């Protein structure tokens, strides 16, 4: 809903934010003064009972929105000497880097009546933002700031003054639009950030191929919407979540105690076991997650009331959002590693044990296959980057080319766009990549797995069950024949194979080599009362009586 309100919405056939492309900022101002302004101030709503400052009547705007511009220094790039000879004096503005950022005031102060502060640089201590990575570059946390107001007419005059006095010019590299909203229906705070990045190449050298046609553009729009629950423990589900969090803390403390005892007993041998290292990593991540959650809870409790009281300024929820998001990242990593620990118990089942041994047995072959795959994959990455990088957006960088090739493996590619770039190399690149990856490498990988699986499955020395290596609590999870339960039970209780044979001979009344139900009941009774005795001469005596 918020994406529709700010990113894709259009009014009177004007372009929305997602459609901006001109490097002079003209379409940016149209989008800002059109659909975005309309959503912020409900311009198209005529009902008298609608309050200004709400988006779609449900999302309350906190404080006021903010514009932040990031610029580069003039003459930040060097001319070639041939241009210097020809008096090329128009000046140049390089690509954005933190070292090339312009922090000097600009513009004509006499013309800036409502926007005098927008032309003066504000440091990160005043903006209270963090570094942000866009689609083109990574941007510093300072910039040139302009706040909106709660009055629609005043805000429109501010935007028109900024446009008239060329707040966006050749030195502009990024414009951030930030607004915080709160939806009481779902108890979520949302940070909406719209970013327009302006390229150093202007409108001449940035090409986007879409629907087999070439378009030029000097600006790249992007949007980020983050939703966080800052007001916690207000419903039954929230309190159930609190109980789960407390259980998580208790389990973490138990794991710490167990891990500490094992380290004391085993010393450095503890770190030679892979599963011990995984447990240790899980504990460390759990502690980090707990610390983040505690900081998040107390920070929210301390600063939320103060932030909600801000009306004529931009309320910066950046630190609170960052704490919660980082905590969720660590929690997701903990869950992923915890699920991987299931592999530790694969030997409990014949099929799982077979798969586990198959993977372990073919690791060397997989390593060799991975080397071959990376050689071919990186070769095609460089080939595609050089061939399509200046024309197609998905090949614009080395990292983007890697993701594009992975998408091609699952059939996500634009053949006609490649064909339009080069009628010979485009199809040759695509078909040769499909041949080597689909028909050669993929089948090679499947052959490695299949051959190893067949070899392991036919191995007669494979131990199906390894009961002694697992705790007794997993005894009932082990698939087994009912007639063999008593033998497994005796093994778990510590009896050797010779002892088990002697016990069977003692209780086997019909001499069939197995214990029937009545014989097992008698043996179980003697086991429970502790009267079972193993007579070393039992077999001899029994054979003598038979004679």
N, C-alpha and C positions, 0 to 999 in steps of 0.2 A: 504493500500500500504506500509506504513512504518512498519507495523507488518510483512508483507511478507519479507521486506528487512532485518530486524534485528532478528526476532524471529523464523520464520519457514523456511527461505531460506537455501538451502544446495548447496554445490559445490563439484563435483567429488565424490558423494556418502558419503561425510563426514557429520557427525551429525551437525545439527543446534543448536542454543542456547537453543531451547526448549527441546532438547534431552539430555542435560548434566545430569549426575547422579553420576559420580565418585567423591569421596571425596579428591582425590589427585590433582585435578585440571587439569588432563590431557585432558579431553574432553572439559573443559572450554577454554583452550588455543587453541585447535583445532578449536572450533567455533569462537573464537576471531580472530585468524590468517587466518581463512578461509572465510566463507560467510560475516561476519561483516566487516572484513578488505577489502574485495572485494567491498562491497557497499560503503564504505567510500572513497576509492581511485579509484574506477572504474577500477579495474585491468583487468576485462574481456572485457572492451570496447576498441576497436582498432581505432575508428574514431578519426581523428586528431583534429576535431573542438570541441571535448567534453572537458569541463573545469573540472579539478579536484576540489573536494570539493562539488560536487553536487550529490544528490541521485536521481536516475532515471531522471536526467537532469532537474528536476523541483524544488527540495528541496535543497536550499542553506544551507550548513553547516556554522554555525556562530562560529567563534573561532575554538577551537579544542576540541575533546572529552576528557573525563576524567575517570580514574579508581580510585575508592576509596575502601579501604579494612578496615573492622572492625574486631578486634581480641579480644581474651580473654587471661587473664594472665595464664602463665604456673603454674601447680600445684594449680589450682583454686578450685579443689574439694578434698574432704577428702577420704582417703582410709579406708576401714574397717580394724580393728586391725589384723584380720587373714591374710590379704594380707601383712600387715606390718611385721608380723613374718616371712613371706616367701620371704622377700627382693624384693617386687614388686616395682622396682625403675624406671619403664619406664616413670612415670609421667602421669598426667591426665589434661584434659582441659574441664571445665564445660560448661554447656549451657550459651548462651550469656545473660548477664544482664548489665545494665549501670555501676553497681558497680564493676563488674568483668572485665570491659573493660581494655585491655592492651594498655598503652600509651607509653611504652618503645620502643626504637629503637631495631631493630633486624637485622640479616644478617651479612655478611662479607663485610665491606666497600671496601676492597681491590679488590673485584671481581665485584663491581658495578660501572661500568664506565659511562654508560649512564643513570643509574637509581638511582643515589645516594640519591635523595630526596624521593624516594618511600619507603625507609626503616625508615623514620623519621616521627613521629606522628605530624599531623597538627590539631590544635584546631578548634572549630566551628567558631571562629573569622576569620580564614583564609579560611576555606572551604565555609563559608556563606551558609550553608544548614540547614535544620530543621530536627527534629526527623522524622523517617520514620518507618511505621509499615509494616513488611513483612508477609509472611505466617507462619513463625516460631516465630519471636520475634519482638520487637520494638527496633530500632537501634539508637544510638547516632549520633549527627551531625558532629563529628570529624572523623579522620581516617588517613590512610596512602595513600597519593595521588601520582598518576603518570599521567602526561599529555601526550597526543598524540602530534604529530607534523604535520605540513602541508606537510611533505615529506614522501612518502610511504616507501622508503628504511629505513630511520631513524626510523620510527615507528615500522617496522617489527623487526629491530635489538633490539629495546627497549623491545618488547614483548618476543622475544627469550631470552634476558638476564634475564628478570623477571622469565620466566619459568625455565631456566637453574639453577638459584640461589635459586629456591624454594621460590618464593614470597608467594605462596599459600602452607601452611603446616597445621599441626594439630591445630595450634592456630587460624586459619582463621575461621570466622563465617559468613561473608558476603562480597561479592564483588559487588560494584555498578559500572555500566557503564552508563555514562550520556553524552548526546549530544543534542545540540539545533539546530533546522533547521527552515528555513523560506521559505514558499511557496508564491511567489508574485501573483500567479494566483488566489488564494483564500484569500490572505492577512491574513494568519494564522501563528503564531509562535508555534512550537511543541517542547515539552520537552520529549525526549525518554529516559526512564530509564530501564535498564536491571539489574535484581538482581539475583544473585546466592547465596543461603543460604546453609551453610555447617553445618550438624548436629553434635552434640556432640557424637552421637552414632556411627558415622562413617558409614560403609557400612554393618553393621551386624544387626542392630536392627530396621532399617526403612523399612517397607514393604509396597509395593503398589500392590494391586491385580488388574490386568487388563486382560480382556479377559480370566478370570478364571485361570490365572497362577500367580505365585508369583515371583515378581522381587525385588531385593534389590537395594537401592540407597543411596548415602551419600550426595547428593546435590539436592536442590529444586529450579528450575528456575522459574522466574516470570517476567512479563513485565508491564510497565505502560507508556502510551502515552497520554499526555495532550496537547490539542490544545486551544490556546487563541488568541483573536484578540486584539493586542496591539495598532495598528495604526487605530484610529477611525475617523469617520466623513470624509470619502473620496468619498462616493457615495450618490446617491439620497436616497437609502434605509437607509443609515447611518443617514442622516439628518431627515428622517421620524422617525427613532428611537430616535433621539435627541428631536424631538417634543413630542413624547410619554413620554420620561423621564421628560421633563418639566411639562407636564400635570400631571404626577405622583407626582411631587413635589408640585404642586398647590393643588391637591386633598389631599395630606398629610397635608398641612398647614390648609386647610379648616377643615379637621377632627380634627386637634389639637385645633382649635378655638372652634368648637362645643363641643368637649369633655371637654374643660376647662370651658365653660359656664355651662354645665350640672353638673360638679363637684361642681362649686360654688353654684348652685341652690339647688342641692340635697344632698350635703355634702357626708357623708359616705354611704348614701343609694344608691348612684351611683354604689358602688362596690358590692352591693348585687344582681345586675342583671347580668345574665350570658352573655347576648349580649353586655352589656357595657364593661365587662372584655375582651371579644373577640375583641371589637373595640380598647380597650386600648393596648392590645398585638399587634394588627396589626399596630398601630401607632408607637409603640416602634421598631418593626422589620423594618418598613419602614424608620425610622430615621437612624437605623443602616445601612441599605442598601444604603441610600443616602450618609452617611459618607464614606462607603467603596468605592462607585463609585467616589466620589470627590477625595479621596486619590489615587485611582487607576489612575484617569485621570492625576493628577498633578505629581504623581510618574513616570508615563510613559513619560510624557512630559519632566521631569527632567533627567531621567536616561537612556532612550532608546538610545539617540544619543551616549552617552558614552559607552554603552554596545556594540553597533554595530561597534564601532571602535576597539574593541579587536580582535586581529588576532592570537596571539601565546599563548593565555591563554583560560581557560574555562570561557565563559561569564555567570555569574550567574543571571538568570532571576527568581530565586526562589521567591523573594519577590513580584514581579509583578504578577507572576502566582498565588501566594497565595491570593493576594488581590482580583483578579478577580474571582477566584473559590469560595472564601468565600462570595463575593457579590452575586454570582449566587445561592449559598445555601440559603441565607436569602431571596432572591427574590422568589425562589421556595416555601419556607415555607409561605411567605406572600400570594402567589397565592392559596395555598392549604387552608389556613385559610379563605381567602376571599370567596372561593367557598363554604365552610361550612356555611357561613352566609346566603346562599340561604334557609337553613332550617327555617330561621326566617320568611319567607314569604310563607311557605307551606299552611297556613290556607286560602290562597286566592282561593284555588281550592278544591272541595269536595274530589277528590281522594287523593290529596296530604295531606289534613287534616286528612283523614282516616289513611294513612300510618304513618303520624307523631304521631297521638294519639296511634296507635298500638305499635310503638317503645317505646313511653313514658310509656305506660301501662304495658309493659312486661319487663321493666328494672330490676325489682327485680328478676324475674324468670331468666333473662339472667345472672345476677350476680351469682345466685346460680348454674346455669349451668356452668359458667366459672370456678367456684371453683372446680366442679367435673371434668371438662375437664383438668384443670391444674394438678390436682392430678394424673390422669391417664397418661397425656402427660409427666410429669416430671418423673414418674416412668419408662416409656418406654425409656425416654432419658438416664437415668442412666443405665438402662439395656443394651441398645444398645451401649453406650459408653464403658462400661466394657467388653461387649461380643466381639465387633468388633473393638474397638479403636486401638489396637496394630497391626491390620492387614489391615484395610480399611482406605483410606485417608479421606473419607467423614465422618468418625466417630472419627477422631483423637483427638478431644477435646469436651468439654461439649457444647460449643456454636455451633460448627459444627454439633454436633448430633441433636441439636434443629432444625437447618435448614434442615437437612436430613429428619427428621420426618415430617416437613411441606411439603417437596417435595413428601414424600410417600403418603400424603393425596391426591395429584393430580395424583398419579399413577407413579411417577418417582422413581423407585427403581431397584436394581439389585438382583434378587432372587437367581441366581446361585452363586453370590459371597458370599451371606450369607450361602447358602447351603454348599459351599466349606469350610467355616470356621467351621461349626458344623452341622452335618447332622440332629440333633434332635432339638437343641435350635434355629438354624437359621430359619427353617420353622415355628417352634412354635412361635417365636418372630413376624414374619411377619404376619401370619394368625390371631393370637390373637389381634395384633394391628389393622388389618383391621376390625376384628369383632367388637371390642369395639368402634373404632372411626367411621367407615363407617356405621355399622348397628345399633349401639346403640346411640352413642352421636350425630351423625349427624341427625338421625331421631328424637331424643329428642329435638334438637334445632328447627327443622322444625315444630314439634308438638306445641312447645311453641308459635312460631310466628303464626301458623295457628289458634290455639285456641283463641289467643288474637284478631286476625283480625276478626274472626267470631263474637266474643262478641262485639267488637266495632261497627261493621257494623250493628248489630241488635239493637244497642242502639238508642231508639227513641228520647232521650234527647240530642243527638249529635247536636251541632250547626254547620251548614254547612258553614255559612258565618259570619264573625265577622268584619263588616264594620267599626264600630266605632273605632276599634283598629288600623286602617291602614290609612295612608295619602290619600288625595283625588287623588293623582297622580296615585294610583293603581285602581281607580274606574273602568276605562275602561278595566282592565285586569280581572275583576270579571265575571265569567260565570253566566248569569241570563236570565230570560224570558223577552222579550221585553215589555209585558203587565205590568210588575212590575217595569219598569224603573223609573216611576215617583215617586213611593213610596220610592225607594232607594235614589233617588235624594233629596226628602224631608228629609229623615233621615240624609243624609250627611250635609244638610243645617241647621240641629239642631232641626227640628220639632220632637215632641214626637209622640208616637203612637196615643194618643187621638187627638192631633192637626191634624194628617194626616187623621183620620176618619172624623173630622169636615170639612176639606178641600174637601175631596171626596164627602161628602154629599152636600156641597155647589155647586160643579160644576157638579154633577151627575144629568143631566137633565132627563134622562130616567129611573132613579131609579133602575139600574141593579147591583149596587154595585161596578162597575168599570168605569173608564173613557175611553171613546173611543177617537179616534184621534182628533175630533173637540173639545171635552171637555178638552183634554190635552193641545191643542193649546191655548185655552182661559186661562187655569190655568198658563201655561208658560208665556203668555203675561202679566198677572197680577203680576207674580213673578218678571219678568224682570223690570217692571216699579215701583214695590214696592207698588202696590195698593191692594194686597191680604190682607183680614181681616178675622179673625176667630170670628164668632158670637156665643157666648156661648148659646144663645137662638134659634139658627138657627134650630136645630132639632125639638124643640117644636113648633116653628112657622110653620115649614114645615108640621108637622104632623097635626096641627090645620087646615091648609088650605086643607089638604087632606080630613079631615072629612067634 
